[in-house]
Amino acid sequence: MHYSDYKTILSPQNGINLYRGCTHGCIYCDSRSKCYQMKHDFEDIEVKRNAPSILKEQLRRKRKPCMIGTGAMCDPYIHLEEELQITRQCISIIERYGFGLSILTKSSRILRDLDLLKAINKKTKCVVQMTLTTYDEDLCRKIEPNVSATLERVNVLNIMKHEGIPTVVWLGPILPFINDTEENLRGLLDYCVNANVRGILCFGFGVTMREGNREYFYEQLDRFFPGLKKEYIRTFGNAYVCNSPNHNHLMSIFRKACEKHGIIWKPDEVFSYLKQFEEKEQQLSLF
């Protein structure tokens, strides 16, 4: 762990990333890619120490509230968050100033901040997004070893359902020759339907690989799935998008299930929902 001070924290798209790097150990993580120009080891977390104070000033300068997103590049509930509470501080500021929140994680640690999520959702809209990749708990512990297993994440979705907080699931990556089965997909979709998720984001049934994350992914294949790296190299070469041979079949099942249960699934519609600010009760101006 090391600390850095930033001059700005809010992106032009109103997104924030509070840490750089991760300790969840997901074998497929794109954030390891060299294109992101991380100058430290991926597990040596960079903590944006002054993120809360900068966020406060940037939100105060905004003319009107909007949705604030976090979790796109780094999970806001990595292990260090238990101690540092950078994420909780920022969510508290978002709630205080009347902004909405769209937060993406794989961790049940988000339940620690349920009080703030409920407070935001009472005023405007809070959307909890959860990544699901596999219905198989044992497989989950191989490909995502240091974070909440699938059933723990599903429990979060069900708690949010009970609290009236809308949820969106990021479905994937679906790793070719590993979890790209109809059984896996239907199991995950059943979880989503039972949790009454508002939307599911799926960009295809496969995985993306580029310099940096490809090498790490192949190391983990050798560790957990001996011989499978050769199959990947033979099938995909150096391709960036590596779709499952079952892609079309799985996509058909996915679309039909979403349409049957009224779940939004087209990426542009899901992102539009995530970005749409709602005002549920009159707020005193803090601007």
N, C-alpha and C positions, 0 to 999 in steps of 0.2 A: 504494500500500500504506500502511496505517496500523494501529496497534496499539490493542487495547482489553483491559482486564482485566475478567473476569467473576467473579461470586460463586458461580455454579454452572454446570456444563457438562452434567450428565446429566439428561435429560428424565424425566418420570414413566414413560415407556415404555422407558427405558434406551437412549435414543438420544443420540448426540453429533454436533454439527456444529462443526467446528474453524475454519472460515473462513466469511465472508459475502461473497458476490459470486463471480465466476468469470471466467476468461480463455479458456475453451474456445470461446466464440463461437457456440454452437449457436443457430440462428435461431429456434427454437420455445420457448426455455427459459421455463418457468412461473415460475421464481424471480425473474424480472424484474418480476413483477406488483406493483402498488402495495399490495396487501393485506398484503404482508409488511413494509411500513413501513421499507424500507431507506433510510437518510438520507444515503447517499453514492452516488456513481456505481457502477454494477454492476461495472465493471472495476477500480475502486479497492478492492482486497481488504482487508477487515477481518480482521486476524489476531488470534485469541484467544490472546494471548501466554501467559497463565497456565493454559491448558487442561490441560497435563500435570499440573501440581501439584494443580489442583482435582480432576481425574479420580482421581488417586491417593488423595486424602483421601476422596472419595465412595465409591470401591470398597472402601476399608478399612472404612468404616462399614456396608457391606452385610452382612446376616446370612448370606447364602449366595450363591454365584456364579450368574450367569445369562448370557444372551446380550446383548452390547452391539452396537448397530447404529450405523453411520455412513454418510453419503453421501446421505441423503434430500433435503437442501436445498442442499448444496454438495459438489461432488466433492472427496474428500479428497486427490486427487492432481493438483491444479492446478499450474501451472508453479512457483509459489513454494515448493511442498513440496520440490522438489529441494534448495533452499538451506536452508529453515527446519527441515524434518524434524519438524514438529509431529505429523503423522500417525504417523510411525515411533515417536516418543516415546510416544504414547498407546497404540499397538499393543503396544509393549514392556511398558507398565504392565498392560495387559489380560492379556498372557501371564503376567507375573510373579505376578499375583494369582489366576490360575486361572479367568478368565472366558472365555466363548466370544465369537466375533466374527462379525458379519454385515456385510460391507463392500461398498458399491456404488460403481462407478466406470465411466468410459469410457476410462481411461488405462492403457497398458501400463507406466506407472511403478510400478504395484503390484508388478511383478516384483522391484523393488529390495528389497522386504520379504518375499520368499518364505521366508527363514529363519524369520522370526517367525510367518508364517502356518502353516508346517509345525509349528512348536513348539506353537502353540495347538491345531491339529488333532490332534496326538498326545495331548494331555491331554483335550480336550473336542471341540468342533466349531467349525470355521472355515468359513464359507460365503462364497465370492467371487461377487459379483453383477456382471454386466456388461450394459450397455445396448447393444442392437443395433437399428438402425433401417432400414438399407438394405444390400442385397446389392451395390449398384453403388458401386464405390470412387470414381469421379469425382463422383457425386452426394453421397457422404459428405463429400467435401472442400468441397462447397458448403454443406451444411446443418449440418455440424459441423467447421468449418475449422481449429480450433487444437488438436485432440486426436487421439489415435490413430485411424487409419482402421479400417474394419471388419475387415480381415484381421489387423491387429495385435491387435485385441481377441479375435478367434477364436483366435489363437495363444496368448493368455493362457489361454483356456478349455481348450485342449488341454494346456498345461503343467500346469494344475491337475488335469486328468484323470490325467496321468502321475504326479503327486505324491499322488494320492488325496484331494485337497481338493475337496469338493462345490461345485457351481456352480449358480447360478440366473441366467437371462437375463430382463432387462426388455425386452420386445418393443414398441418404439414410442418416440416417437409415429410413427404411420403417417400421413403428410401427404396429405390428399385431393388428387388430381390430380397428385401428385408421385411418391410411392413406394407407392401403394395398389394394387399389381398382384399378381396371382397369382404371377407369375414372381419378384418380390421376396420374397414371403412364403415360397414353397417353397425359395428359395435360403437364406434365413435359417434355416428349419426344418432343412434339411440340415446346416448348420453346428452347430446345437444337438444334433441326433441324433448326429452324428459325435463331438462333444465329450462325449457322455454326460451332458448337464446333468441335474440333479435335478428342476428345475422351470422353468417359463416363466411370467412374469407378463405378462398382456395385459389391459388394461382396456377394450379396444375398439379398433377400427381407425379412428383419427381423431386429432384434436388438440384441446386445450383452449386457449381464449383469453379473457383478461380484460384490464382496463385495465393498461397497463404493458407486458405482453408482446405484446399484439395490435399495438400501434403499431410495436414493433421488428420483429415478424414481417413486417408488411406492407412495411416499408422494405426488408427483405431480399428479399421477393418481387419488388418493383420492380427490385431490383439483379440478381437471378439468374434470375427467371422473369417477364419483362415481360408485362404484361397479365393475369397470374393473380390479382392482387389483386381486380380487378373480379369475377372468377368467384367468389372467396371471399365478397365482400360480397353478391353476388347470391344465392348459395346459402345462406349462413349468417347474414347480417345481423350482429347483435350477440350471437349465441348463445355460451354458454360451451363447451358440448360440440359439436364440429364433426365428425360422423362421416362417413367416406367413403361415397359412394354404393354402394361395393362391400362395405360392412361385413358384411352377413349372409353373403355368399358367402365372404369371407375368414375369418370366424369359424368357419364350418363346416369349412373346410380345416384351420384351426388345431386345433380340437378333435379331429378325426379323427386327425391326425398325432400329437398328444400321447398320445391313448389307445392308438394302435397301438404306440407306442414306450415306453409306461410312464412318461411324463413328467407330473408333477403340474402342473395348469394352473388349477384353480379357485383364485381369489385367496385365499380363506379358508384353504385347505389349504396353499398356498405360504407364507403368512404364519405359519401355525401351525408349519410346519417351520422357518422362520427363527428363531422365538422359542423353540423347544424346546432347552433346554440338555441336553447329554449329558456324562457323565463316563466317560472311557475308561480312566483309570488313577488309582490312589489318589494324592491330593495332600496334601501337608503343609499344615496350616492356617496361613494368613497373616492371619487375622482376629482 
